[in-house]
């Protein structure tokens, strides 16, 4: 469960265990055996489900945050690590837009979009076939 500070109130967001377990089942893996390839595939699956409305922004962001925590620290500054971190911040920034010119939310969303369009083209098409 995450806690997000928004307007000086704390919001509790439950981790979408059922959806995460669905992704593990699709890939026929266990949580404790996550590796870089599987982390990326689950990220892609959860992003695709977000794009089609099967995951809420909170679901997608929470899964990305968990995956980011499982990522080897050597990958934190990679394009993949940055995309995961950006996705994990979305549920905070959607609730904390403080000024009309705040572009944090679209910037973070574009980092995720660009990862799948530029760095890993075709990955979303691959995971669509798994669903």
N, CA, C and O atoms as a GROMACS GRO file, in nm:
protein
  524
    1UNK      N    1   0.084  -0.117   0.000
    1UNK     CA    2   0.000   0.000   0.000
    1UNK      C    3   0.089   0.123   0.000
    1UNK      O    4   0.184   0.133   0.078
    2UNK      N    5   0.058   0.216  -0.087
    2UNK     CA    6   0.130   0.343  -0.093
    2UNK      C    7   0.054   0.450  -0.018
    2UNK      O    8  -0.068   0.444  -0.002
    3UNK      N    9   0.128   0.546   0.026
    3UNK     CA   10   0.069   0.664   0.088
    3UNK      C   11   0.118   0.784   0.010
    3UNK      O   12   0.238   0.804  -0.005
    4UNK      N   13   0.024   0.863  -0.040
    4UNK     CA   14   0.056   0.981  -0.119
    4UNK      C   15   0.008   1.104  -0.045
    4UNK      O   16  -0.106   1.110   0.001
    5UNK      N   17   0.096   1.201  -0.033
    5UNK     CA   18   0.058   1.327   0.028
    5UNK      C   19  -0.004   1.414  -0.079
    5UNK      O   20   0.059   1.442  -0.181
    6UNK      N   21  -0.127   1.458  -0.057
    6UNK     CA   22  -0.197   1.542  -0.152
    6UNK      C   23  -0.274   1.648  -0.075
    6UNK      O   24  -0.361   1.618   0.006
    7UNK      N   25  -0.242   1.773  -0.102
    7UNK     CA   26  -0.306   1.884  -0.033
    7UNK      C   27  -0.302   1.864   0.119
    7UNK      O   28  -0.400   1.887   0.189
    8UNK      N   29  -0.187   1.821   0.166
    8UNK     CA   30  -0.163   1.799   0.309
    8UNK      C   31  -0.246   1.685   0.369
    8UNK      O   32  -0.248   1.670   0.491
    9UNK      N   33  -0.313   1.607   0.288
    9UNK     CA   34  -0.384   1.489   0.333
    9UNK      C   35  -0.310   1.367   0.279
    9UNK      O   36  -0.248   1.373   0.173
   10UNK      N   37  -0.316   1.258   0.353
   10UNK     CA   38  -0.254   1.135   0.307
   10UNK      C   39  -0.359   1.047   0.242
   10UNK      O   40  -0.466   1.022   0.299
   11UNK      N   41  -0.328   1.002   0.123
   11UNK     CA   42  -0.416   0.912   0.049
   11UNK      C   43  -0.351   0.775   0.048
   11UNK      O   44  -0.233   0.762   0.014
   12UNK      N   45  -0.426   0.673   0.084
   12UNK     CA   46  -0.376   0.536   0.082
   12UNK      C   47  -0.422   0.469  -0.047
   12UNK      O   48  -0.541   0.471  -0.081
   13UNK      N   49  -0.328   0.412  -0.116
   13UNK     CA   50  -0.360   0.344  -0.242
   13UNK      C   51  -0.316   0.199  -0.231
   13UNK      O   52  -0.199   0.169  -0.208
   14UNK      N   53  -0.411   0.110  -0.248
   14UNK     CA   54  -0.382  -0.033  -0.240
   14UNK      C   55  -0.310  -0.082  -0.364
   14UNK      O   56  -0.337  -0.037  -0.476
   15UNK      N   57  -0.218  -0.173  -0.342
   15UNK     CA   58  -0.149  -0.236  -0.454
   15UNK      C   59  -0.246  -0.332  -0.522
   15UNK      O   60  -0.315  -0.407  -0.454
   16UNK      N   61  -0.252  -0.330  -0.657
   16UNK     CA   62  -0.345  -0.418  -0.729
   16UNK      C   63  -0.291  -0.562  -0.740
   16UNK      O   64  -0.249  -0.607  -0.846
   17UNK      N   65  -0.295  -0.632  -0.627
   17UNK     CA   66  -0.240  -0.768  -0.621
   17UNK      C   67  -0.299  -0.860  -0.726
   17UNK      O   68  -0.227  -0.937  -0.790
   18UNK      N   69  -0.431  -0.852  -0.745
   18UNK     CA   70  -0.495  -0.943  -0.841
   18UNK      C   71  -0.442  -0.921  -0.982
   18UNK      O   72  -0.419  -1.018  -1.055
   19UNK      N   73  -0.424  -0.798  -1.021
   19UNK     CA   74  -0.374  -0.769  -1.156
   19UNK      C   75  -0.227  -0.810  -1.170
   19UNK      O   76  -0.186  -0.865  -1.272
   20UNK      N   77  -0.150  -0.783  -1.066
   20UNK     CA   78  -0.009  -0.821  -1.070
   20UNK      C   79   0.004  -0.973  -1.078
   20UNK      O   80   0.088  -1.024  -1.153
   21UNK      N   81  -0.077  -1.044  -1.003
   21UNK     CA   82  -0.075  -1.191  -1.007
   21UNK      C   83  -0.115  -1.242  -1.146
   21UNK      O   84  -0.062  -1.343  -1.192
   22UNK      N   85  -0.208  -1.173  -1.211
   22UNK     CA   86  -0.248  -1.211  -1.347
   22UNK      C   87  -0.127  -1.202  -1.441
   22UNK      O   88  -0.107  -1.291  -1.524
   23UNK      N   89  -0.048  -1.097  -1.428
   23UNK     CA   90   0.071  -1.083  -1.514
   23UNK      C   91   0.173  -1.192  -1.484
   23UNK      O   92   0.233  -1.247  -1.576
   24UNK      N   93   0.193  -1.223  -1.358
   24UNK     CA   94   0.286  -1.331  -1.323
   24UNK      C   95   0.238  -1.463  -1.383
   24UNK      O   96   0.318  -1.541  -1.434
   25UNK      N   97   0.108  -1.488  -1.376
   25UNK     CA   98   0.051  -1.612  -1.433
   25UNK      C   99   0.069  -1.617  -1.584
   25UNK      O  100   0.104  -1.721  -1.640
   26UNK      N  101   0.044  -1.504  -1.650
   26UNK     CA  102   0.062  -1.501  -1.795
   26UNK      C  103   0.205  -1.535  -1.836
   26UNK      O  104   0.227  -1.602  -1.936
   27UNK      N  105   0.300  -1.489  -1.756
   27UNK     CA  106   0.441  -1.513  -1.787
   27UNK      C  107   0.493  -1.643  -1.725
   27UNK      O  108   0.607  -1.683  -1.747
   28UNK      N  109   0.406  -1.708  -1.646
   28UNK     CA  110   0.440  -1.834  -1.580
   28UNK      C  111   0.566  -1.820  -1.494
   28UNK      O  112   0.660  -1.899  -1.503
   29UNK      N  113   0.566  -1.716  -1.410
   29UNK     CA  114   0.678  -1.691  -1.320
   29UNK      C  115   0.625  -1.659  -1.180
   29UNK      O  116   0.506  -1.634  -1.161
   30UNK      N  117   0.716  -1.660  -1.085
   30UNK     CA  118   0.684  -1.622  -0.948
   30UNK      C  119   0.747  -1.487  -0.921
   30UNK      O  120   0.848  -1.450  -0.981
   31UNK      N  121   0.687  -1.413  -0.830
   31UNK     CA  122   0.735  -1.281  -0.795
   31UNK      C  123   0.883  -1.283  -0.757
   31UNK      O  124   0.959  -1.196  -0.800
   32UNK      N  125   0.924  -1.380  -0.679
   32UNK     CA  126   1.063  -1.383  -0.632
   32UNK      C  127   1.161  -1.416  -0.744
   32UNK      O  128   1.282  -1.404  -0.724
   33UNK      N  129   1.112  -1.457  -0.860
   33UNK     CA  130   1.200  -1.489  -0.972
   33UNK      C  131   1.196  -1.383  -1.082
   33UNK      O  132   1.232  -1.411  -1.197
   34UNK      N  133   1.153  -1.264  -1.048
   34UNK     CA  134   1.150  -1.156  -1.147
   34UNK      C  135   1.292  -1.122  -1.191
   34UNK      O  136   1.382  -1.106  -1.108
   35UNK      N  137   1.311  -1.113  -1.321
   35UNK     CA  138   1.438  -1.066  -1.374
   35UNK      C  139   1.410  -0.946  -1.464
   35UNK      O  140   1.294  -0.906  -1.479
   36UNK      N  141   1.511  -0.890  -1.522
   36UNK     CA  142   1.495  -0.769  -1.602
   36UNK      C  143   1.396  -0.788  -1.717
   36UNK      O  144   1.313  -0.700  -1.741
   37UNK      N  145   1.403  -0.900  -1.785
   37UNK     CA  146   1.312  -0.926  -1.898
   37UNK      C  147   1.168  -0.931  -1.849
   37UNK      O  148   1.080  -0.871  -1.910
   38UNK      N  149   1.144  -1.004  -1.740
   38UNK     CA  150   1.008  -1.015  -1.688
   38UNK      C  151   0.956  -0.884  -1.630
   38UNK      O  152   0.838  -0.854  -1.642
   39UNK      N  153   1.044  -0.806  -1.568
   39UNK     CA  154   1.004  -0.674  -1.518
   39UNK      C  155   0.957  -0.588  -1.634
   39UNK      O  156   0.855  -0.520  -1.625
   40UNK      N  157   1.031  -0.593  -1.743
   40UNK     CA  158   0.993  -0.513  -1.860
   40UNK      C  159   0.861  -0.562  -1.920
   40UNK      O  160   0.777  -0.482  -1.959
   41UNK      N  161   0.844  -0.693  -1.927
   41UNK     CA  162   0.719  -0.747  -1.982
   41UNK      C  163   0.599  -0.711  -1.896
   41UNK      O  164   0.493  -0.676  -1.948
   42UNK      N  165   0.613  -0.718  -1.765
   42UNK     CA  166   0.502  -0.681  -1.676
   42UNK      C  167   0.474  -0.532  -1.688
   42UNK      O  168   0.358  -0.491  -1.688
   43UNK      N  169   0.578  -0.451  -1.699
   43UNK     CA  170   0.559  -0.308  -1.721
   43UNK      C  171   0.480  -0.284  -1.849
   43UNK      O  172   0.386  -0.204  -1.850
   44UNK      N  173   0.515  -0.353  -1.955
   44UNK     CA  174   0.445  -0.338  -2.083
   44UNK      C  175   0.301  -0.387  -2.073
   44UNK      O  176   0.210  -0.322  -2.124
   45UNK      N  177   0.279  -0.500  -2.007
   45UNK     CA  178   0.143  -0.552  -1.989
   45UNK      C  179   0.057  -0.454  -1.910
   45UNK      O  180  -0.058  -0.428  -1.946
   46UNK      N  181   0.113  -0.401  -1.803
   46UNK     CA  182   0.034  -0.308  -1.720
   46UNK      C  183   0.009  -0.177  -1.793
   46UNK      O  184  -0.096  -0.115  -1.776
   47UNK      N  185   0.106  -0.134  -1.874
   47UNK     CA  186   0.086  -0.012  -1.952
   47UNK      C  187  -0.020  -0.035  -2.059
   47UNK      O  188  -0.107   0.050  -2.080
   48UNK      N  189  -0.015  -0.149  -2.126
   48UNK     CA  190  -0.117  -0.178  -2.227
   48UNK      C  191  -0.256  -0.182  -2.163
   48UNK      O  192  -0.351  -0.125  -2.216
   49UNK      N  193  -0.266  -0.248  -2.049
   49UNK     CA  194  -0.395  -0.252  -1.979
   49UNK      C  195  -0.440  -0.112  -1.937
   49UNK      O  196  -0.559  -0.082  -1.939
   50UNK      N  197  -0.346  -0.028  -1.900
   50UNK     CA  198  -0.379   0.112  -1.870
   50UNK      C  199  -0.433   0.182  -1.995
   50UNK      O  200  -0.534   0.252  -1.989
   51UNK      N  201  -0.366   0.162  -2.107
   51UNK     CA  202  -0.408   0.228  -2.232
   51UNK      C  203  -0.548   0.186  -2.275
   51UNK      O  204  -0.621   0.267  -2.334
   52UNK      N  205  -0.587   0.062  -2.248
   52UNK     CA  206  -0.719   0.016  -2.291
   52UNK      C  207  -0.825   0.029  -2.180
   52UNK      O  208  -0.940  -0.008  -2.199
   53UNK      N  209  -0.784   0.083  -2.065
   53UNK     CA  210  -0.880   0.107  -1.957
   53UNK      C  211  -0.898  -0.008  -1.859
   53UNK      O  212  -0.984  -0.001  -1.772
   54UNK      N  213  -0.817  -0.112  -1.872
   54UNK     CA  214  -0.828  -0.224  -1.779
   54UNK      C  215  -0.753  -0.198  -1.648
   54UNK      O  216  -0.781  -0.262  -1.547
   55UNK      N  217  -0.660  -0.106  -1.651
   55UNK     CA  218  -0.589  -0.061  -1.530
   55UNK      C  219  -0.618   0.087  -1.510
   55UNK      O  220  -0.620   0.164  -1.605
   56UNK      N  221  -0.640   0.124  -1.387
   56UNK     CA  222  -0.650   0.266  -1.354
   56UNK      C  223  -0.510   0.325  -1.352
   56UNK      O  224  -0.411   0.252  -1.357
   57UNK      N  225  -0.503   0.456  -1.345
   57UNK     CA  226  -0.373   0.522  -1.332
   57UNK      C  227  -0.304   0.475  -1.204
   57UNK      O  228  -0.184   0.452  -1.203
   58UNK      N  229  -0.382   0.462  -1.096
   58UNK     CA  230  -0.324   0.413  -0.971
   58UNK      C  231  -0.269   0.272  -0.985
   58UNK      O  232  -0.160   0.243  -0.936
   59UNK      N  233  -0.343   0.183  -1.051
   59UNK     CA  234  -0.296   0.046  -1.071
   59UNK      C  235  -0.163   0.046  -1.148
   59UNK      O  236  -0.066  -0.016  -1.106
   60UNK      N  237  -0.160   0.118  -1.258
   60UNK     CA  238  -0.041   0.124  -1.342
   60UNK      C  239   0.076   0.183  -1.264
   60UNK      O  240   0.187   0.130  -1.268
   61UNK      N  241   0.052   0.291  -1.194
   61UNK     CA  242   0.157   0.359  -1.120
   61UNK      C  243   0.210   0.274  -1.005
   61UNK      O  244   0.331   0.269  -0.982
   62UNK      N  245   0.121   0.206  -0.935
   62UNK     CA  246   0.163   0.120  -0.824
   62UNK      C  247   0.246   0.002  -0.874
   62UNK      O  248   0.347  -0.033  -0.814
   63UNK      N  249   0.204  -0.060  -0.983
   63UNK     CA  250   0.280  -0.171  -1.040
   63UNK      C  251   0.418  -0.123  -1.085
   63UNK      O  252   0.518  -0.189  -1.060
   64UNK      N  253   0.421  -0.008  -1.151
   64UNK     CA  254   0.549   0.048  -1.196
   64UNK      C  255   0.641   0.076  -1.077
   64UNK      O  256   0.761   0.050  -1.083
   65UNK      N  257   0.585   0.130  -0.970
   65UNK     CA  258   0.664   0.156  -0.851
   65UNK      C  259   0.723   0.030  -0.791
   65UNK      O  260   0.839   0.027  -0.751
   66UNK      N  261   0.643  -0.075  -0.786
   66UNK     CA  262   0.691  -0.202  -0.733
   66UNK      C  263   0.801  -0.258  -0.824
   66UNK      O  264   0.905  -0.303  -0.776
   67UNK      N  265   0.778  -0.254  -0.954
   67UNK     CA  266   0.879  -0.305  -1.047
   67UNK      C  267   1.008  -0.224  -1.037
   67UNK      O  268   1.117  -0.279  -1.044
   68UNK      N  269   0.994  -0.094  -1.021
   68UNK     CA  270   1.113  -0.009  -1.007
   68UNK      C  271   1.191  -0.049  -0.883
   68UNK      O  272   1.314  -0.048  -0.884
   69UNK      N  273   1.121  -0.083  -0.776
   69UNK     CA  274   1.189  -0.125  -0.653
   69UNK      C  275   1.263  -0.257  -0.671
   69UNK      O  276   1.357  -0.286  -0.597
   70UNK      N  277   1.221  -0.338  -0.767
   70UNK     CA  278   1.284  -0.468  -0.793
   70UNK      C  279   1.396  -0.458  -0.897
   70UNK      O  280   1.469  -0.554  -0.920
   71UNK      N  281   1.409  -0.343  -0.958
   71UNK     CA  282   1.509  -0.321  -1.062
   71UNK      C  283   1.647  -0.310  -1.000
   71UNK      O  284   1.664  -0.245  -0.897
   72UNK      N  285   1.744  -0.372  -1.062
   72UNK     CA  286   1.882  -0.358  -1.018
   72UNK      C  287   1.921  -0.210  -1.028
   72UNK      O  288   1.889  -0.143  -1.126
   73UNK      N  289   1.990  -0.162  -0.928
   73UNK     CA  290   2.025  -0.020  -0.921
   73UNK      C  291   2.107   0.027  -1.041
   73UNK      O  292   2.108   0.146  -1.072
   74UNK      N  293   2.175  -0.064  -1.108
   74UNK     CA  294   2.252  -0.028  -1.227
   74UNK      C  295   2.163   0.022  -1.341
   74UNK      O  296   2.210   0.090  -1.432
   75UNK      N  297   2.034  -0.013  -1.335
   75UNK     CA  298   1.942   0.026  -1.442
   75UNK      C  299   1.862   0.152  -1.409
   75UNK      O  300   1.784   0.198  -1.492
   76UNK      N  301   1.879   0.208  -1.290
   76UNK     CA  302   1.800   0.324  -1.249
   76UNK      C  303   1.812   0.441  -1.347
   76UNK      O  304   1.714   0.511  -1.372
   77UNK      N  305   1.930   0.464  -1.402
   77UNK     CA  306   1.948   0.579  -1.491
   77UNK      C  307   1.935   0.541  -1.639
   77UNK      O  308   1.958   0.624  -1.727
   78UNK      N  309   1.899   0.417  -1.666
   78UNK     CA  310   1.875   0.376  -1.804
   78UNK      C  311   1.740   0.431  -1.850
   78UNK      O  312   1.659   0.476  -1.768
   79UNK      N  313   1.715   0.427  -1.979
   79UNK     CA  314   1.585   0.471  -2.030
   79UNK      C  315   1.472   0.390  -1.967
   79UNK      O  316   1.366   0.444  -1.937
   80UNK      N  317   1.496   0.261  -1.947
   80UNK     CA  318   1.395   0.176  -1.884
   80UNK      C  319   1.371   0.218  -1.739
   80UNK      O  320   1.256   0.231  -1.697
   81UNK      N  321   1.477   0.238  -1.664
   81UNK     CA  322   1.463   0.281  -1.525
   81UNK      C  323   1.392   0.414  -1.512
   81UNK      O  324   1.310   0.433  -1.422
   82UNK      N  325   1.423   0.505  -1.602
   82UNK     CA  326   1.358   0.637  -1.600
   82UNK      C  327   1.211   0.625  -1.635
   82UNK      O  328   1.127   0.692  -1.575
   83UNK      N  329   1.178   0.540  -1.732
   83UNK     CA  330   1.038   0.519  -1.769
   83UNK      C  331   0.960   0.458  -1.652
   83UNK      O  332   0.848   0.500  -1.623
   84UNK      N  333   1.019   0.360  -1.585
   84UNK     CA  334   0.953   0.298  -1.470
   84UNK      C  335   0.932   0.399  -1.357
   84UNK      O  336   0.824   0.406  -1.298
   85UNK      N  337   1.035   0.476  -1.328
   85UNK     CA  338   1.023   0.575  -1.222
   85UNK      C  339   0.918   0.680  -1.258
   85UNK      O  340   0.838   0.720  -1.172
   86UNK      N  341   0.917   0.724  -1.382
   86UNK     CA  342   0.818   0.822  -1.427
   86UNK      C  343   0.676   0.768  -1.410
   86UNK      O  344   0.588   0.838  -1.360
   87UNK      N  345   0.656   0.643  -1.450
   87UNK     CA  346   0.523   0.582  -1.435
   87UNK      C  347   0.484   0.572  -1.288
   87UNK      O  348   0.368   0.589  -1.253
   88UNK      N  349   0.582   0.544  -1.203
   88UNK     CA  350   0.551   0.529  -1.060
   88UNK      C  351   0.514   0.662  -0.996
   88UNK      O  352   0.451   0.663  -0.890
   89UNK      N  353   0.550   0.772  -1.058
   89UNK     CA  354   0.519   0.904  -1.003
   89UNK      C  355   0.384   0.960  -1.052
   89UNK      O  356   0.337   1.061  -1.000
   90UNK      N  357   0.324   0.897  -1.150
   90UNK     CA  358   0.202   0.951  -1.210
   90UNK      C  359   0.090   0.971  -1.109
   90UNK      O  360   0.021   1.073  -1.112
   91UNK      N  361   0.069   0.873  -1.019
   91UNK     CA  362  -0.043   0.887  -0.926
   91UNK      C  363  -0.019   0.995  -0.822
   91UNK      O  364  -0.115   1.044  -0.761
   92UNK      N  365   0.105   1.035  -0.799
   92UNK     CA  366   0.131   1.150  -0.714
   92UNK      C  367   0.101   1.279  -0.790
   92UNK      O  368   0.029   1.366  -0.741
   93UNK      N  369   0.157   1.291  -0.910
   93UNK     CA  370   0.147   1.417  -0.982
   93UNK      C  371   0.007   1.448  -1.034
   93UNK      O  372  -0.026   1.565  -1.054
   94UNK      N  373  -0.076   1.346  -1.057
   94UNK     CA  374  -0.213   1.373  -1.099
   94UNK      C  375  -0.291   1.441  -0.986
   94UNK      O  376  -0.388   1.512  -1.011
   95UNK      N  377  -0.248   1.419  -0.864
   95UNK     CA  378  -0.317   1.476  -0.748
   95UNK      C  379  -0.253   1.603  -0.696
   95UNK      O  380  -0.307   1.668  -0.606
   96UNK      N  381  -0.139   1.641  -0.750
   96UNK     CA  382  -0.064   1.753  -0.695
   96UNK      C  383  -0.020   1.854  -0.801
   96UNK      O  384   0.096   1.896  -0.803
   97UNK      N  385  -0.110   1.892  -0.886
   97UNK     CA  386  -0.082   1.997  -0.982
   97UNK      C  387  -0.106   2.129  -0.911
   97UNK      O  388  -0.218   2.160  -0.871
   98UNK      N  389   0.001   2.205  -0.896
   98UNK     CA  390  -0.009   2.325  -0.814
   98UNK      C  391  -0.024   2.454  -0.893
   98UNK      O  392  -0.067   2.555  -0.838
   99UNK      N  393   0.011   2.451  -1.018
   99UNK     CA  394  -0.001   2.573  -1.098
   99UNK      C  395  -0.040   2.537  -1.241
   99UNK      O  396  -0.014   2.425  -1.286
  100UNK      N  397  -0.100   2.628  -1.311
  100UNK     CA  398  -0.147   2.598  -1.446
  100UNK      C  399  -0.036   2.554  -1.542
  100UNK      O  400  -0.062   2.481  -1.637
  101UNK      N  401   0.086   2.598  -1.518
  101UNK     CA  402   0.196   2.565  -1.609
  101UNK      C  403   0.273   2.440  -1.568
  101UNK      O  404   0.377   2.410  -1.626
  102UNK      N  405   0.223   2.368  -1.470
  102UNK     CA  406   0.291   2.248  -1.423
  102UNK      C  407   0.278   2.139  -1.530
  102UNK      O  408   0.168   2.091  -1.559
  103UNK      N  409   0.390   2.102  -1.587
  103UNK     CA  410   0.392   2.002  -1.694
  103UNK      C  411   0.443   1.867  -1.649
  103UNK      O  412   0.475   1.782  -1.731
  104UNK      N  413   0.452   1.846  -1.517
  104UNK     CA  414   0.508   1.721  -1.465
  104UNK      C  415   0.434   1.599  -1.516
  104UNK      O  416   0.496   1.504  -1.563
  105UNK      N  417   0.304   1.601  -1.507
  105UNK     CA  418   0.225   1.484  -1.546
  105UNK      C  419   0.245   1.448  -1.693
  105UNK      O  420   0.277   1.334  -1.723
  106UNK      N  421   0.228   1.544  -1.786
  106UNK     CA  422   0.249   1.506  -1.926
  106UNK      C  423   0.395   1.469  -1.956
  106UNK      O  424   0.421   1.384  -2.041
  107UNK      N  425   0.489   1.532  -1.887
  107UNK     CA  426   0.629   1.496  -1.909
  107UNK      C  427   0.658   1.353  -1.866
  107UNK      O  428   0.726   1.279  -1.938
  108UNK      N  429   0.605   1.313  -1.750
  108UNK     CA  430   0.625   1.176  -1.704
  108UNK      C  431   0.554   1.078  -1.798
  108UNK      O  432   0.609   0.972  -1.829
  109UNK      N  433   0.435   1.112  -1.842
  109UNK     CA  434   0.362   1.023  -1.932
  109UNK      C  435   0.436   1.009  -2.065
  109UNK      O  436   0.439   0.901  -2.123
  110UNK      N  437   0.495   1.118  -2.114
  110UNK     CA  438   0.570   1.112  -2.240
  110UNK      C  439   0.695   1.025  -2.226
  110UNK      O  440   0.735   0.960  -2.322
  111UNK      N  441   0.758   1.025  -2.109
  111UNK     CA  442   0.874   0.938  -2.089
  111UNK      C  443   0.834   0.792  -2.102
  111UNK      O  444   0.907   0.711  -2.158
  112UNK      N  445   0.716   0.759  -2.050
  112UNK     CA  446   0.666   0.621  -2.061
  112UNK      C  447   0.631   0.591  -2.207
  112UNK      O  448   0.674   0.489  -2.261
  113UNK      N  449   0.555   0.679  -2.269
  113UNK     CA  450   0.516   0.660  -2.410
  113UNK      C  451   0.639   0.645  -2.499
  113UNK      O  452   0.645   0.555  -2.583
  114UNK      N  453   0.737   0.733  -2.480
  114UNK     CA  454   0.857   0.730  -2.564
  114UNK      C  455   0.939   0.604  -2.543
  114UNK      O  456   1.004   0.555  -2.635
  115UNK      N  457   0.936   0.552  -2.422
  115UNK     CA  458   1.009   0.428  -2.399
  115UNK      C  459   0.954   0.319  -2.491
  115UNK      O  460   1.030   0.246  -2.554
  116UNK      N  461   0.822   0.308  -2.498
  116UNK     CA  462   0.763   0.204  -2.580
  116UNK      C  463   0.765   0.237  -2.729
  116UNK      O  464   0.767   0.146  -2.812
  117UNK      N  465   0.765   0.363  -2.765
  117UNK     CA  466   0.768   0.401  -2.907
  117UNK      C  467   0.908   0.403  -2.964
  117UNK      O  468   0.931   0.358  -3.076
  118UNK      N  469   1.003   0.454  -2.886
  118UNK     CA  470   1.138   0.477  -2.938
  118UNK      C  471   1.236   0.368  -2.895
  118UNK      O  472   1.306   0.310  -2.977
  119UNK      N  473   1.239   0.340  -2.764
  119UNK     CA  474   1.338   0.246  -2.712
  119UNK      C  475   1.299   0.100  -2.733
  119UNK      O  476   1.385   0.015  -2.756
  120UNK      N  477   1.170   0.071  -2.725
  120UNK     CA  478   1.123  -0.068  -2.736
  120UNK      C  479   1.004  -0.080  -2.831
  120UNK      O  480   0.898  -0.130  -2.792
  121UNK      N  481   1.021  -0.035  -2.954
  121UNK     CA  482   0.909  -0.047  -3.048
  121UNK      C  483   0.874  -0.195  -3.069
  121UNK      O  484   0.961  -0.281  -3.078
  122UNK      N  485   0.746  -0.221  -3.077
  122UNK     CA  486   0.698  -0.357  -3.098
  122UNK      C  487   0.671  -0.434  -2.971
  122UNK      O  488   0.605  -0.539  -2.975
  123UNK      N  489   0.718  -0.386  -2.858
  123UNK     CA  490   0.698  -0.460  -2.733
  123UNK      C  491   0.551  -0.463  -2.693
  123UNK      O  492   0.502  -0.566  -2.646
  124UNK      N  493   0.480  -0.353  -2.712
  124UNK     CA  494   0.337  -0.353  -2.678
  124UNK      C  495   0.259  -0.450  -2.766
  124UNK      O  496   0.167  -0.517  -2.719
  125UNK      N  497   0.296  -0.458  -2.892
  125UNK     CA  498   0.230  -0.555  -2.982
  125UNK      C  499   0.256  -0.698  -2.935
  125UNK      O  500   0.169  -0.784  -2.943
  126UNK      N  501   0.377  -0.721  -2.887
  126UNK     CA  502   0.412  -0.854  -2.836
  126UNK      C  503   0.329  -0.891  -2.715
  126UNK      O  504   0.277  -1.002  -2.707
  127UNK      N  505   0.315  -0.798  -2.621
  127UNK     CA  506   0.241  -0.832  -2.498
  127UNK      C  507   0.090  -0.839  -2.522
  127UNK      O  508   0.020  -0.910  -2.450
  128UNK      N  509   0.040  -0.767  -2.621
  128UNK     CA  510  -0.103  -0.777  -2.654
  128UNK      C  511  -0.140  -0.920  -2.686
  128UNK      O  512  -0.251  -0.964  -2.657
  129UNK      N  513  -0.049  -0.992  -2.746
  129UNK     CA  514  -0.075  -1.131  -2.783
  129UNK      C  515  -0.082  -1.222  -2.662
  129UNK      O  516  -0.141  -1.330  -2.668
  130UNK      N  517  -0.021  -1.179  -2.551
  130UNK     CA  518  -0.025  -1.259  -2.429
  130UNK      C  519  -0.160  -1.248  -2.357
  130UNK      O  520  -0.201  -1.338  -2.284
  131UNK      N  521  -0.228  -1.138  -2.380
  131UNK     CA  522  -0.354  -1.113  -2.307
  131UNK      C  523  -0.471  -1.184  -2.366
  131UNK      O  524  -0.582  -1.173  -2.315
   0.00000   0.00000   0.00000
